[in-house]
Amino acid sequence: MPANFPSTVNLTDGWASFVTTFTQAGYYRIKAEGPNGSVGRQTVDVGVHANTLPTP
């Protein structure tokens, strides 16, 4: 996780936003935890193309 990645983000009217910088192309999964044990996940594609595909 990047050092500048926020550990807390405020939710307003069902929406949250934040800005961060990833230093390497790849697929990142962001996990959000909410009240009553709710969990959400989002996969983010950061600069992935034919020349930057992650190797297995």
N, C-alpha and C positions, 0 to 999 in steps of 0.2 A: 504494500500500500504506500503511495507517495506520502512523504512527510507532511505535505500541505493539505492532505485529504481531511475534510472536516469530520469530526467524530459526532457532532450534533448539528442537525438542521431543523429549523422551525417549519412547521406545517401550517399553512394559512388557507382556509377555505378548500382544503383537500389537495393543495399543491405545495410542493417543496422544490427549491432549486439551490444549486451550489455551483461553484466553479473550482476546478482543480486541473492540474497539469500532469499528464502521464509522460514519462521520459522514454517509453519504448512502445512501439506498435504492438497490438495484441488484442485479445478479447478479455475484458474484465467483468467480473460479476460483482454487482453492488447489492449488499443486503441491508434492508431496512427493518428495524424492529419497532413495533408500536404497542399501544395499550392492549391489555388483556392477552398478551402472548402472540399478537398478530405478527406475521413476518411476510415481507415482500422482497422479491429479487428482480434485478434488471441486468441484462447482459449488454455491455457497451462495446462496440467495435471502434477501436482507436487506430486509425490510419492503416487498416489491414487491406492489402492489395496483393497482386501476384508476387511482388518482390519482398513483401514483409510478412508473408504467411508464417504463423508460428510452426515450428517443427515439433512433431510428436515426441 
